Amino acid sequence: MKVNRLTADLSDYPDLVVVYLGMRVNKPRGILRLLGIGPKLYKSHRDQPDGLLLHEDIIWSLFPPHWGARQYWRDLDSLELWTRSDPHKQWWQKFLKDSGGTGFWHEAYFMSGGIDTFYDDMSTPTGIGRFAPTNSARGAAFSTHRRIKGVRPKVPSVVAESDLYDEPV
């Protein structure tokens, strides 16, 4: 029997963004942080925010615990609007003050072209960061929107760069 081979017609999604993300435990206390992101953040995916086409959970590894997701978004604006609203905004602000013994990363792939990455408290990056050089995500490289489109995001960042760092770039 021959294989039934299919392909996706993406013509209705010219600005599609595919995001892989993960949270890895770096220290024993990170188990609590990893488990603590739970109900509110996961419920926010199930509530189908505007622009989220699909969310799939992924276990990257069990040792060390490293969990994440793959998400398909209609466009970068929808993704950024969601990341800057509650409960994601609250979680992200808390994480940026103290990663709680974990590391967080994302890789985003854009139908219109380009790839974006960031690694927060990942002493050893994963994915693209394992073979490509990494640079400081400061100044013009502080936000995905600026790295990919070269302009400031329409929605302000969850935390201003000046709130994270004492010296400007």
N, C-alpha and C positions, 0 to 999 in steps of 0.2 A: 504494500500500500504506500502510495506517495505521500509525502509530507504536505499538509495544508499550510502554506506559507502566507503570512499577512504582513502588512506594513500600516503604520498610522498615517492618516491624512492630517497634517498639521496646518493646513491652509487657513483654518479659522483661528490659529494661535500664533500670529506673527511675532508677538512679543513674549512668548513662552519663556519662563524661567524654571529651570530644574535645580533644586537645592538639595545637596547632601549635607547633613549635619550630624554632629556627635558630641557626646560628653563622656570623657574618660576619667576614671578614678585615678588620681595621682598619689593620694595619701589615704590611710585608713578612714579618716573622718569624711572623705569624699563619698563614701558609700551613703551616708545620711543625706548629703546634698543631692546625689543622683536619685535616690528614692524620693526625696522631698519635692522634686519638681512636679511630681505626679498630678493629682486630680484636676487642679485648675488649668494647668497648661495643656494637658491632654484633652480636657473637655473643650478647650478653645478650638482645637482642631475639629472635634466632632460637631461643633456648632456651625461648621462650614462658613468661615469668614469669607467675605466677598473677595473673589479672585483666587481662592484656593481650589484647585481642580481635583487634587488627590493628595492624601497623606498616607505614607506607609512607614510603619515602625521597623527598625533594623537593629539587630544585635551585632555589633562589629566584633566583639570578643567577650568572653566570660572572665578571662584572666589576663590583664586586669579588666574589671568591668568597664565596658565601653559600649554605650547604647546610643541610638540615634534615629534618624528618619531620612526618608527621601520625600520631597514635596514638589509638586508641580503647581506653579502659579501662572495666572493669566499674564501678568506683567510685573515689573519691578515696583511700580508705584503701589500696587495692591499688596505685595509682600511687605514693603516698607511701612505702609499704613498699619498693617496688622502687627508688625514687630514693635511699633511705637504706641500700641494701645494695650490696655489691661486685658488679661493678666500677664501677657508676655512682657510688657514694659516693666511691671513690678519685679518680675523674676530677673530680667536683664539688669536692672539697676542694682539689685541685691548682689548678683553675680559679679558685676564690675567693681563693687566695693570690696568683695571678698569671694574668691572663687570656691571657697569651702573645701579645698583639697581635690578639686577637679580641674579639668581643662576642657575648653569648648572650642569647636572649629566649625567652619562651613566652607563648602565649595559650591559655587553657583555657576550654572552654564546658561548662556543666553542665546535664544534662537536667532536674535538679530546680530549675534557675534560677541565674542569675549567670554572670559572665564574670570571669576573672582574668588579669592580665598582669604580667610583670616584664621589665625590660631591664637587663642587667648589662654595663657597659662598652660601651654602644651610644650613641655621641655623638649619633647621629641615630636615634631609635627607628624601628621598622618597624610595619606594621599599625596597630592601634588607637592606638598611641603617636604616630602621625603626625598624627592629627586631634584627639585628646583630650589634655587637660593631663596631665602626669605628675607624680607626687609621690614623695618619698623612701619607700623600702620599709623603714622602720625601726619599731621598737616593735610595736604591734598589726598593722602592715602588713608585718611581716618574713616571714611564711610564707603560702603559699596557703591553708592550712587556716584560719588566723586571719582572713585577708581575706574568705574565702567563708563560713565557718561561724561565725566569731566565737569559736572555742574553740581551745585549743592542740592541735597534732597529737598523735595517739596514739603516734607514733614520733618520738623527738627529731630535731631538725634535724641535718644533716650537719656544720654548723659553727654554733656558737652566735653570736648577734649580738654578744655581748661579745668574741668572738675576732676579729671583723672591725673593730670600731670601739672607739676608746679612750673616748669619752664616751657615757654612756647617753642614751637619748631621754627 
